[in-house]
Amino acid sequence: MSSQARTICLSLLAGWLVVACDLGGQSGAAVTPGELPAEESEPRGPNNGRLLVNGDFALELAVYETGVPPEFRAWATDAGRPVAPGLVDLGVTLNRLGGAVDEHRFAAQGQFLRGDALVSEPHSFVVTVEAEYEGRRHRWEYDSFEGRTRIGAEMAAALGIGTMAAGSAVIEERVTLYGTIMPATELVREVSARFEGVLESVPVMLGERVSEGQTLAIVESNESLQSYEIAAPIAGVVTERIANAGEQTAGRRLFTIVDTSTVWADLAVFPGDRGRVRVGANVAVTPAAGGAGVVGTISYIDVLAASNQAVTARAVLDNSDGTLAPGTYVSAEVQVGEHVVPLAVKRSALQSFRDFTVVYAKFGDEYEVRMLELGRQAGEWAEVLGGLERGTIYVTENSYLIKADIEKTGATHDH
């Protein structure tokens, strides 16, 4: 997408997107019998938790994550006085986007109630709180969303937001090498006269492409005084012509012909990569100046190191289209490993969110962060070790637009 198109897309996002991302607010009317605090006030308790009130009974609920994995902690009061934690029966249900439901039960610990399960990321859910104290039941429900937004299908299509299902992938490990294109020595021919004599005519020019058997020169033999032809031994380009009519052949090289339909890429392999590059490895070679690449395999690795401590790895390349001229500097991506992983995402999908690397999962018209634990990364894929379910639809193209819209809403990690 061009920079102009990106600007237009961001403007569309700023003006038209419908955002379903209250990020810590409470939605809907109060749930009887509990009364929810007004959305605009969002009262907090002394422990910076959300304060839920029903008559004289109040419950402060917080996600505590200082020095421990995130967990729920709660404090109860009755008419402003602390309630012993053991006197409150408390449960919290988290309904997540995509249908997952987390249940948390609480037990007394010191002066507070402590949840029995990890509050996993993202901390984005509809929260249902049920508490019983002195025979009375209290219930609250509120939204606590983060990293979530809503984009209609028509808008998503206009913005070029692409998606796919998370699944297995083949991760190819590669190393980058640098080198030079060389002519294949078996396709270089130096041509001289079979019998010494005088060059009567030289009908080919330097740089001319010749076919196998084409006449390069006509020589009058010094011994027989008979004329004979010097023919091209291979098809190729005349890269050297040291022959002019009227000259003696004098036992010298008269022509050099090079066939560049196949060339070598001689690549420098330094000690750090020497144990990983193997004969038979796939390689993609690209001219340093840019342009189309050519694929091949490593056919030879020298056993002697040069003065710079590198050994030469050679790839034989099809150059029938003439893309790679001998003498050209090139870079090469050499495959040194291949791993089939059960779950991976496109690296183009990865974005940052708080201190996490994330992708944006899609559920209908809603998008939400999924914090990832990543393994190996190579090529277009990143292995996922945790944080995403197999089969989840996630954003692969233009995910930065989702991030921009979420950031526009002022997303915070608030409970």
VOGU-3710 file (C-alpha; in Angstrom, 3 decimals, decimal comma):
1> mssqarticl> 0,000/0,000/0,000  1,370/3,442/-0,953  1,994/6,161/1,653  -0,875/8,178/0,149  -3,218/5,205/0,475  -2,107/4,688/4,064  -2,898/8,318/4,880  -6,362/7,944/3,367  -6,949/4,718/5,289  -5,917/6,278/8,590
11> sllagwlvva> -8,223/9,218/7,922  -11,061/6,790/7,264  -10,289/5,020/10,503  -10,261/8,256/12,448  -13,604/9,341/11,078  -15,667/6,254/10,380  -14,677/3,263/12,499  -17,134/2,152/15,154  -15,042/1,226/18,142  -16,176/-1,391/20,633
21> cdlggqsgaa> -13,377/-0,797/23,094  -14,493/0,709/26,423  -11,154/-0,283/27,984  -12,133/-0,590/31,564  -15,530/1,109/31,499  -18,848/-0,456/32,485  -21,598/-1,016/29,944  -25,359/-1,396/30,154  -27,783/-0,815/32,976  -27,206/-1,947/36,547
31> vtpgelpaee> -27,807/-5,620/37,236  -30,255/-6,180/40,041  -29,727/-6,357/42,954  -26,231/-4,836/42,696  -25,798/-1,223/41,584  -22,898/-0,435/39,257  -20,974/2,802/39,747  -21,656/5,453/37,110  -19,538/4,843/34,000  -18,066/8,315/33,991
41> seprgpnngr> -16,936/8,173/37,620  -15,527/4,626/37,793  -14,941/4,711/41,576  -11,770/3,071/42,845  -11,052/1,507/46,162  -8,000/2,063/48,382  -6,184/-0,776/46,549  -6,879/0,845/43,142  -9,396/-1,858/42,306  -12,863/-1,428/40,821
51> llvngdfale> -15,405/-0,583/43,513  -18,718/-2,454/43,211  -21,517/-1,313/45,548  -24,877/-2,769/46,562  -26,475/-0,950/49,464  -24,109/-1,021/52,446  -22,108/-3,885/50,961  -19,159/-2,986/48,733  -16,569/-5,115/47,016  -13,262/-3,883/45,622
61> lavyetgvpp> -11,950/-6,145/42,830  -8,474/-5,751/41,335  -6,131/-7,642/39,041  -2,943/-7,801/41,083  0,313/-8,373/39,186  3,083/-6,841/41,282  5,779/-9,479/41,587  3,349/-12,295/40,766  1,508/-13,527/37,660  -1,787/-11,610/37,250
71> efrawatdag> -4,433/-12,755/39,744  -7,656/-11,408/41,183  -7,717/-9,985/44,703  -10,774/-8,605/46,461  -11,614/-6,668/49,626  -15,122/-6,428/51,120  -16,689/-3,801/53,383  -20,085/-3,466/55,061  -21,253/0,058/55,885  -17,669/1,179/55,401
81> rpvapglvdl> -16,190/-1,351/57,804  -13,849/-4,135/56,626  -15,406/-7,583/56,335  -13,376/-10,632/57,284  -12,485/-12,353/53,979  -13,593/-15,750/55,221  -17,176/-14,510/55,583  -17,591/-13,784/51,847  -18,289/-16,418/49,189  -16,990/-14,896/45,934
91> gvtlnrlgga> -16,814/-16,022/42,318  -15,845/-14,170/39,124  -16,667/-15,275/35,574  -14,826/-13,839/32,577  -16,511/-14,099/29,168  -13,932/-13,543/26,433  -14,243/-12,644/22,786  -14,548/-15,874/20,840  -16,600/-17,692/23,481  -13,962/-18,721/26,042
101> vdehrfaaqg> -15,151/-18,579/29,665  -12,820/-18,403/32,698  -14,094/-19,215/36,194  -12,336/-17,838/39,288  -13,120/-18,905/42,855  -11,747/-17,075/45,876  -10,346/-18,048/49,248  -9,342/-15,926/52,203  -5,671/-14,992/52,452  -4,693/-12,515/55,144
111> qflrgdalvs> -6,859/-9,416/54,806  -8,126/-10,131/51,283  -9,743/-12,727/49,053  -7,421/-14,299/46,480  -8,479/-15,797/43,149  -7,466/-19,375/42,434  -6,433/-18,941/38,777  -4,205/-16,869/36,543  -5,884/-13,929/34,811  -4,477/-14,647/31,371
121> ephsfvvtve> -3,824/-12,054/28,683  -5,441/-10,187/27,151  -7,253/-8,660/30,111  -10,285/-8,051/27,943  -13,597/-9,591/28,911  -17,123/-9,163/30,206  -16,848/-9,594/33,969  -19,610/-11,171/36,079  -19,127/-10,936/39,859  -21,239/-12,910/42,326
131> aeyegrrhrw> -20,762/-12,532/46,081  -22,670/-13,878/49,072  -22,408/-12,301/52,529  -24,650/-12,893/55,554  -27,230/-14,720/53,462  -27,552/-12,022/50,799  -26,369/-12,484/47,209  -24,889/-9,635/45,188  -24,253/-9,622/41,445  -22,543/-7,187/39,093
141> eydsfegrtr> -21,638/-7,339/35,431  -19,415/-4,937/33,492  -17,145/-4,699/30,451  -13,393/-4,527/30,901  -11,958/-4,327/27,392  -8,472/-3,595/26,111  -6,862/-3,951/22,701  -10,249/-4,428/21,052  -12,006/-2,637/18,198  -14,835/-3,179/15,744
151> igaemaaalg> -14,549/-2,755/11,958  -17,335/-3,642/9,565  -16,666/-6,089/6,745  -17,080/-3,432/4,031  -14,622/-1,094/5,730  -12,136/-3,910/6,372  -12,214/-4,794/2,670  -11,689/-1,146/1,697  -8,687/-0,936/4,017  -7,128/-4,088/2,571
161> igtmaagsav> -7,179/-5,962/5,884  -6,212/-9,550/5,077  -6,701/-12,528/7,381  -5,956/-16,237/7,592  -6,345/-19,096/10,058  -3,408/-19,855/12,348  -1,971/-23,294/11,722  1,154/-25,298/11,045  3,969/-24,032/8,831  7,416/-24,946/7,580
171> ieervtlygt> 10,031/-22,544/8,945  13,144/-22,382/6,818  16,295/-21,142/8,511  18,580/-19,200/6,194  21,950/-17,474/6,317  22,959/-14,576/4,105  26,198/-14,870/2,145  27,909/-12,534/-0,314  29,957/-13,276/-3,380  30,523/-12,865/-7,108
181> impatelvre> 29,136/-14,380/-10,292  31,787/-16,334/-12,195  31,708/-18,068/-15,579  31,550/-21,856/-15,337  35,033/-23,029/-16,336  33,689/-25,939/-18,369  31,847/-23,410/-20,518  34,929/-21,304/-21,320  36,962/-22,175/-24,405  40,303/-20,739/-25,506
191> vsarfegvle> 40,749/-21,202/-29,254  44,009/-21,363/-31,212  45,011/-22,658/-34,667  45,640/-26,399/-35,198  48,288/-25,665/-37,831  50,391/-22,568/-37,881  49,788/-20,188/-40,726  48,527/-16,834/-41,905  45,101/-15,546/-40,890  43,345/-14,930/-44,196
201> svpvmlgerv> 40,110/-13,592/-42,660  38,514/-13,134/-39,227  34,740/-12,775/-39,738  33,704/-12,488/-36,048  33,899/-9,461/-33,785  34,656/-9,067/-30,102  31,419/-9,418/-28,115  29,633/-11,296/-30,905  27,444/-14,251/-29,971  28,379/-17,293/-32,004
211> segqtlaive> 26,897/-20,734/-32,443  28,768/-24,020/-32,146  30,608/-24,761/-35,401  30,462/-21,177/-36,662  33,580/-19,993/-38,527  35,824/-17,807/-36,387  38,745/-17,470/-38,844  40,256/-18,879/-42,031  43,957/-19,807/-41,943  46,375/-20,668/-44,750
221> sneslqsyei> 48,673/-23,409/-43,455  52,408/-22,612/-43,612  53,177/-26,241/-44,507  50,474/-27,257/-46,960  49,512/-23,800/-48,149  45,944/-25,096/-47,917  43,270/-23,000/-46,241  41,189/-24,352/-43,351  38,551/-22,979/-40,959  38,807/-22,435/-37,219
231> aapiagvvte> 35,302/-23,250/-35,904  33,682/-22,266/-32,607  33,857/-25,295/-30,262  30,818/-24,129/-28,260  28,046/-21,584/-28,531  28,686/-18,421/-26,567  30,044/-14,895/-26,660  33,453/-13,952/-28,046  35,050/-12,312/-25,014  38,580/-12,193/-26,457
241> rianageqta> 39,731/-11,745/-30,069  43,503/-11,553/-30,595  43,420/-12,214/-34,306  43,574/-9,958/-37,373  43,753/-10,808/-41,064  47,326/-10,994/-42,350  48,858/-12,000/-39,024  50,642/-15,247/-38,257  48,865/-17,525/-35,805  52,213/-17,934/-34,000
251> grrlftivdt> 50,999/-20,610/-31,594  48,997/-18,159/-29,565  45,444/-18,018/-28,253  43,305/-16,309/-30,855  39,823/-16,288/-29,285  38,068/-16,908/-25,989  34,419/-17,943/-26,061  32,258/-17,973/-22,933  28,844/-19,601/-22,607  26,988/-17,770/-19,793
261> stvwadlavf> 23,783/-19,833/-19,945  25,092/-21,445/-16,765  27,185/-19,494/-14,236  28,656/-19,979/-10,795  27,947/-17,927/-7,712  31,108/-18,119/-5,602  30,036/-17,207/-2,067  32,197/-16,432/0,970  31,367/-18,560/4,004  32,951/-17,255/7,201
271> pgdrgrvrvg> 33,714/-19,458/10,236  30,468/-18,627/12,059  28,392/-20,201/9,285  30,798/-22,842/8,021  29,236/-25,677/9,996  25,722/-24,837/8,770  26,181/-24,474/5,012  26,084/-27,867/3,289  26,431/-29,195/-0,243  22,955/-29,598/-1,708
281> anvavtpaag> 21,455/-26,684/0,243  18,943/-24,537/-1,618  20,095/-21,007/-2,375  18,453/-17,863/-3,786  20,934/-15,475/-5,410  20,153/-11,780/-6,008  22,340/-9,150/-7,716  23,628/-6,549/-5,261  22,299/-3,815/-7,536  18,810/-5,348/-7,365
291> gagvvgtisy> 16,703/-7,220/-9,822  15,255/-10,689/-10,129  16,862/-13,496/-8,164  17,895/-16,946/-9,354  17,558/-20,156/-7,346  19,969/-23,081/-7,301  21,826/-25,399/-4,956  25,260/-25,438/-3,335  27,343/-27,881/-5,397  30,798/-27,433/-3,897
301> idvlaasnqa> 32,476/-26,087/-0,759  36,196/-25,440/-0,818  38,327/-27,090/1,849  40,864/-24,260/1,902  40,217/-20,902/3,543  41,275/-17,643/1,927  43,293/-14,950/3,685  40,038/-13,504/5,112  39,297/-16,917/6,717  36,307/-17,556/4,448
311> vtaravldns> 35,862/-20,661/2,337  34,119/-20,574/-1,028  30,710/-22,208/-1,466  29,695/-22,508/-5,089  26,180/-22,541/-6,495  25,576/-23,532/-10,107  22,856/-21,300/-11,574  20,745/-21,368/-14,696  21,413/-18,063/-16,443  19,750/-18,720/-19,785
321> dgtlapgtyv> 18,032/-15,333/-19,620  21,332/-13,549/-19,011  20,246/-11,996/-15,704  23,593/-12,589/-13,995  26,657/-11,208/-15,716  30,026/-12,675/-14,641  31,746/-10,243/-12,303  28,448/-9,123/-10,714  28,376/-8,853/-6,912  25,531/-10,845/-5,362
331> saevqvgehv> 23,920/-11,715/-2,063  22,531/-15,166/-1,403  20,040/-16,669/1,035  21,125/-20,221/1,792  18,702/-22,626/3,481  20,430/-24,236/6,457  17,484/-25,781/8,270  13,819/-26,685/7,932  11,374/-27,122/10,799  7,718/-28,134/10,662
341> vplavkrsal> 5,975/-26,381/13,575  2,395/-27,063/14,693  1,473/-23,393/15,047  2,873/-20,318/13,329  1,815/-16,853/12,186  2,983/-14,607/9,389  5,712/-12,236/10,550  3,931/-9,489/8,629  1,110/-9,827/11,179  3,230/-9,070/14,240
351> qsfrdftvvy> 2,704/-5,798/16,108  3,689/-4,437/19,516  1,165/-3,859/22,306  2,330/-2,740/25,731  5,323/-5,015/26,436  4,069/-7,798/24,189  4,377/-8,955/20,610  0,850/-9,562/19,369  -1,382/-10,415/16,470  -4,963/-9,245/16,097
361> akfgdeyevr> -7,517/-12,051/16,250  -10,747/-11,582/14,293  -14,183/-12,636/15,527  -16,855/-11,428/13,154  -16,449/-7,658/12,966  -14,392/-7,466/16,181  -10,612/-7,551/16,453  -8,614/-8,091/19,641  -4,974/-8,497/20,611  -3,504/-11,904/21,305
371> mlelgrqage> -0,241/-11,794/23,253  2,195/-14,323/21,827  5,016/-16,431/23,137  7,227/-16,895/20,094  9,787/-19,510/19,156  11,830/-19,718/15,973  11,458/-17,022/13,353  12,698/-17,235/9,788  11,486/-16,162/6,388  7,816/-15,220/6,487
381> waevlggler> 6,893/-17,306/9,561  7,151/-17,055/13,346  6,548/-20,102/15,529  3,880/-19,630/18,231  4,468/-21,395/21,544  1,560/-19,814/23,407  -1,106/-17,135/23,385  -3,052/-18,209/20,281  -5,335/-21,128/19,528  -4,891/-23,181/16,358
391> gtiyvtensy> -7,527/-22,186/13,796  -7,934/-18,638/15,108  -8,496/-16,130/12,306  -5,919/-13,360/12,601  -4,925/-10,273/10,608  -2,020/-10,839/8,222  -2,154/-7,746/6,008  -2,268/-4,099/7,135  -2,421/-5,053/10,812  -0,885/-1,662/11,607
401> likadiektg> -4,299/-0,135/10,815  -5,890/-2,177/13,604  -3,140/-1,079/15,969  -3,591/2,575/14,969  -7,321/2,461/15,626  -6,889/0,832/19,035  -4,250/3,384/20,002  -6,565/6,160/18,814  -9,089/5,095/21,445  -6,481/5,518/24,212
411> athdh> -6,206/1,844/25,133  -4,958/1,287/28,664  -4,243/-1,689/30,868  -6,900/-0,839/33,412  -8,921/-2,983/35,771
//
